[in-house]
Amino acid sequence: MRKPRTIFSLIALAGFTSLLLFNFGERVSGYMHFSEAEASGSYAHVVGYWVQPETAHYNPDDNLFMFHMKDEQGTIRKVYYHDTKPASFENAEKLVVEGYLDGEIFVAEHILMKCPSKYSDTNTLQQIPPS
């Protein structure tokens, strides 16, 4: 009587694990350039830099933040982010946008920012020679 329940539990666990890996696996990818994201046609993580600050714009009616980003190969694309501009966006050294390409526009679902370190060479502790 216990054996069928164990077999059913193992099959259910295997099915759930397969489904989880299948769905999660589509979202997991390494960093790409815009050209690689375009070629793959799938969800992508693109690393780059914010360019053309004068063209960044937030449209409150559509809850849409738009800006241009240059990837590490030098390709510039317009990015749409359906949310407000992230705090400290202007101070970010690098950006990682997660999303997909829709024609020439990268539609970001998430934006990660690498902000400048508050610890720089000028702020490091100085060694005091022993007396």
C-alpha positions as CSV (number, residue, x, y, z in Angstrom):
1,M,0.0,0.0,0.0
2,R,2.9,2.4,0.8
3,K,4.8,1.6,-2.4
4,P,2.3,3.3,-4.9
5,R,2.2,6.5,-2.8
6,T,6.1,6.6,-2.9
7,I,6.2,6.0,-6.6
8,F,3.6,8.7,-7.2
9,S,5.5,11.2,-5.0
10,L,8.7,10.5,-6.8
11,I,7.0,11.0,-10.2
12,A,5.4,14.2,-9.0
13,L,8.7,15.5,-7.6
14,A,10.5,14.7,-10.9
15,G,7.8,16.5,-12.9
16,F,7.8,19.6,-10.7
17,T,11.6,19.7,-10.8
18,S,11.6,19.4,-14.6
19,L,9.0,22.1,-15.0
20,L,10.9,24.4,-12.7
21,L,14.2,23.9,-14.5
22,F,12.6,24.4,-17.9
23,N,10.9,27.7,-16.9
24,F,13.8,29.0,-14.9
25,G,16.4,27.9,-17.5
26,E,14.9,30.3,-20.1
27,R,15.5,33.2,-17.8
28,V,19.1,32.3,-16.9
29,S,21.7,33.4,-19.3
30,G,25.1,35.0,-19.2
31,Y,25.7,38.6,-20.1
32,M,25.3,39.5,-23.8
33,H,25.8,42.4,-26.1
34,F,22.9,43.8,-28.0
35,S,23.9,41.9,-31.2
36,E,23.9,38.6,-29.3
37,A,20.6,39.3,-27.7
38,E,19.2,40.1,-31.1
39,A,20.6,36.8,-32.6
40,S,19.3,34.7,-29.7
41,G,15.8,36.2,-29.7
42,S,15.4,35.4,-26.0
43,Y,15.6,37.0,-22.6
44,A,19.0,38.7,-22.2
45,H,21.2,40.5,-19.7
46,V,23.0,43.3,-21.4
47,V,25.8,45.2,-19.7
48,G,26.5,48.8,-20.8
49,Y,26.6,52.5,-20.1
50,W,24.0,55.2,-20.1
51,V,24.6,57.6,-23.0
52,Q,22.9,60.8,-24.3
53,P,21.5,62.0,-20.9
54,E,19.5,64.7,-22.8
55,T,17.3,62.0,-24.4
56,A,16.4,60.2,-21.1
57,H,12.7,60.8,-20.4
58,Y,10.0,59.6,-18.1
59,N,6.4,59.5,-19.4
60,P,4.1,59.4,-16.3
61,D,1.0,58.7,-18.5
62,D,2.5,55.4,-19.7
63,N,4.7,54.8,-16.7
64,L,7.6,54.5,-19.1
65,F,11.2,55.5,-18.6
66,M,13.2,55.8,-21.9
67,F,17.0,56.2,-22.3
68,H,19.9,55.2,-24.6
69,M,22.5,52.6,-23.6
70,K,25.8,51.6,-25.2
71,D,26.9,48.0,-24.7
72,E,30.5,47.0,-24.3
73,Q,30.9,46.6,-28.1
74,G,29.8,50.2,-28.7
75,T,26.3,49.4,-30.0
76,I,23.7,52.0,-28.9
77,R,20.1,51.0,-28.4
78,K,17.0,52.8,-27.0
79,V,15.8,51.1,-23.8
80,Y,12.2,51.2,-22.6
81,Y,11.6,50.4,-18.9
82,H,7.9,50.3,-17.9
83,D,8.5,51.8,-14.4
84,T,9.9,55.0,-12.9
85,K,13.5,56.0,-13.3
86,P,15.6,54.1,-10.7
87,A,17.0,56.1,-7.8
88,S,20.7,57.1,-8.4
89,F,20.4,56.2,-12.1
90,E,22.5,59.2,-13.1
91,N,25.3,58.1,-10.8
92,A,25.6,54.5,-12.1
93,E,29.0,53.5,-13.5
94,K,27.5,50.6,-15.4
95,L,24.0,49.2,-16.1
96,V,22.7,45.7,-16.6
97,V,19.3,45.7,-18.3
98,E,17.4,42.4,-18.3
99,G,14.8,41.9,-20.9
100,Y,14.4,41.4,-24.6
101,L,14.7,43.2,-28.0
102,D,11.6,44.3,-29.7
103,G,12.8,45.4,-33.1
104,E,15.4,48.2,-32.5
105,I,14.2,48.8,-28.9
106,F,15.4,46.9,-25.8
107,V,12.4,46.4,-23.4
108,A,13.9,46.1,-19.9
109,E,12.0,44.3,-17.2
110,H,14.7,45.0,-14.6
111,I,17.6,47.5,-14.4
112,L,20.6,46.8,-12.2
113,M,23.1,49.6,-11.5
114,K,26.7,49.5,-10.4
115,C,27.2,52.7,-8.5
116,P,30.6,54.3,-7.9
117,S,32.4,53.0,-4.9
118,K,32.6,55.3,-2.0
119,Y,36.0,53.8,-1.4
120,S,38.5,55.2,-3.9
121,D,42.3,55.4,-3.9
122,T,42.1,58.9,-2.2
123,N,40.0,57.5,0.6
124,T,42.2,54.5,1.5
125,L,43.8,54.3,4.9
126,Q,47.4,55.4,4.9
127,Q,50.1,53.2,6.4
128,I,51.8,54.9,9.4
129,P,55.4,53.7,9.7
130,P,56.2,52.2,13.1
131,S,58.1,54.6,15.4
